[in-house]
Amino acid sequence: MELKQGIFQGISFEDYLKIPALNSSYLKELIPVPAYALIPHEDTIYKKIGRATHTYTLEPKLFWNYYIVSGLDLAGNSKKGKANLAALLMEYCGLTEEPPSVGYKDWVMKKIKDKTGKDVLSTAQYGIIKQMDKVIHSHPTAGQYLKAGRAELTIVWKDPGTGLWCKGRIDFIPTWPELIMLDLKSTKNADKYMFRRDVEYMKYFWSSGFYVYGWYVITGAFCEKFSYIAIEKEPPYRTEVRDLSQNHLILGIEKMQQALAIEVECRKNDFWPPWENAGSDELPMSQYLEGDES
């Protein structure tokens, strides 16, 4: 596949995954232990619901192109659930082949996905997605940002320092006088300081710096603001808009440049070390033990 540098709209998530370039999820895993980056990540139901929420909120006209909502009880561990799964399979795939003895629900969902290109959501899951979308759009700032703009933009660029091809997927860029990038994030707690823990521990700001840098390489323009729309996963779905500091962005860019340099070295040696330190270091004592005089 010949890669072309640029900004692209209308690329599905599945097609985005096929682009042979480095994404932030992979690069973040290279630090501190490069071998972690080689371990595939499981596509959980929470990730699927997260993508569905993104589509419903950011690209509502495309939602039914990618999702099926079923009112059936699809619990795979009950007799009724298994019968409903079999009916759903027949409706969308017309299959009567022998099912696996374990993992029946996952098998059915994969068959439907392969046949239709769509993921199946329950009515309960769909209801949660609609409620979250309603809260997001009712937030004065988030709603204003999302009135008009470009959603799910794919950016592809060749890193000038290493020559490695990179890619990113930006949630939303509003039609706004200044260049603003938005990232929709679900969280347990949207409080400023609690969400900051997510941003730093989950390395969200590394990804943000990566996107901002990639945009600059492609266009020569700097992003003036990077903001997260943070929405809690439980009712009442508290929603806050959190602007990322410039210090976070600068450090995120530096960390991703460091990761790219590590990738170059790993490819050169055809070896991704399963350790952080090739030597040894002293194990520090916990603070609570340092004051223990018993």
C-alpha positions, -999 to 999 in steps of 0.1 A, spaced: 0 0 0 15 33 -11 12 59 16 2 95 10 7 123 34 -24 143 42 -57 148 60 -85 125 51 -122 124 60 -146 95 55 -122 67 64 -139 40 85 -122 28 117 -116 -6 101 -99 10 71 -79 33 94 -65 2 112 -53 -12 78 -31 19 71 5 6 75 17 34 97 25 38 134 -3 51 157 -1 66 191 -14 35 209 15 14 196 41 41 202 30 48 238 36 11 247 73 13 236 80 33 268 92 21 292 93 -16 279 94 -18 241 82 -54 240 48 -43 254 41 -27 220 40 -61 203 12 -75 224 -21 -72 207 -49 -54 226 -82 -71 230 -112 -53 215 -135 -52 245 -172 -44 247 -163 -12 265 -142 -1 235 -170 -10 211 -195 11 231 -170 39 232 -167 39 194 -204 37 190 -208 68 213 -182 86 191 -201 78 160 -235 87 174 -223 120 188 -197 130 161 -211 114 129 -248 107 136 -257 103 99 -233 73 97 -244 55 129 -268 30 112 -241 22 86 -220 7 114 -245 -6 140 -275 -29 145 -296 -24 176 -314 -55 188 -343 -56 213 -336 -92 221 -320 -105 253 -286 -115 240 -271 -129 272 -251 -159 259 -251 -178 291 -289 -183 293 -311 -206 273 -333 -177 261 -302 -157 252 -287 -185 231 -320 -189 212 -321 -152 206 -285 -152 193 -294 -181 170 -324 -161 157 -303 -130 152 -277 -150 133 -303 -165 110 -318 -130 104 -286 -114 93 -264 -143 80 -288 -172 73 -263 -196 90 -272 -230 104 -236 -243 108 -225 -260 140 -217 -233 166 -186 -236 189 -190 -252 223 -177 -221 241 -177 -184 232 -210 -186 213 -220 -150 217 -186 -137 205 -188 -162 175 -223 -149 166 -212 -113 168 -182 -119 146 -203 -137 120 -227 -108 118 -198 -83 117 -181 -102 89 -214 -105 69 -228 -70 74 -199 -49 85 -219 -38 115 -216 -43 153 -246 -53 174 -258 -32 203 -285 -40 228 -314 -15 233 -300 -8 268 -266 0 253 -282 22 227 -302 40 253 -270 48 273 -254 62 241 -284 84 234 -284 97 270 -247 105 269 -251 123 235 -279 144 249 -258 155 279 -228 163 257 -248 185 233 -265 202 262 -232 213 277 -229 250 267 -193 248 255 -192 212 241 -225 218 223 -212 250 207 -180 233 196 -199 204 180 -224 225 161 -203 224 129 -169 209 120 -151 179 107 -153 146 126 -130 115 127 -102 129 106 -74 106 96 -40 122 93 -10 105 78 25 119 77 62 109 74 81 119 105 109 142 94 134 130 121 131 92 116 115 88 82 88 66 98 52 68 86 27 78 113 -11 81 115 -36 95 138 -74 99 141 -87 132 154 -122 131 169 -134 166 159 -122 199 146 -148 226 150 -155 253 124 -140 279 145 -118 310 140 -89 293 158 -76 258 152 -91 236 180 -88 198 183 -114 179 204 -111 145 219 -142 128 234 -132 107 264 -154 87 288 -142 86 324 -151 75 359 -147 110 372 -147 142 352 -135 163 381 -105 185 370 -79 168 391 -93 133 388 -95 135 350 -60 149 350 -49 115 365 -65 98 335 -48 122 310 -14 115 326 -16 79 336 -33 67 304 -9 89 284 -37 107 266 -15 138 264 11 118 245 -15 111 218 -26 147 218 9 159 212 13 133 185 -18 146 166 -7 183 170 28 175 157 14 154 128 -9 183 118 20 207 119 41 184 97 13 182 71 0 218 71 26 239 88 -1 252 112 0 248 150 -31 238 169 -41 267 192 -60 246 217 -65 209 224 -96 201 245 -111 169 260 -148 165 263 -148 143 294 -181 125 301 -186 102 330 -197 66 323 -225 65 349 -257 87 353 -261 117 353 -232 115 328 -214 146 341 -197 163 312 -168 188 314 -146 204 288 -109 203 299 -83 222 280 -49 206 278 -20 228 290 7 238 265 32 221 289 13 188 285 14 192 247 51 200 245 59 170 268 36 148 248 54 157 215 88 150 232 77 116 245 64 105 211 96 117 195 115 95 220 92 66 212 99 70 175 136 69 181 132 37 202 112 22 173 140 30 149 165 13 172 143 -18 177 139 -22 139 176 -18 134 183 -46 159 152 -66 151 146 -68 188 121 -52 211 136 -56 247 112 -70 273 128 -48 300 133 -11 309 168 -14 322 195 -37 308 215 -33 340 202 -31 376 189 -4 399 181 -1 435 145 -7 447 134 25 465 117 22 498 81 33 501 75 66 519 53 50 545 81 26 555 107 53 557 90 67 588 84 34 604 105 31 636 88 0 650 
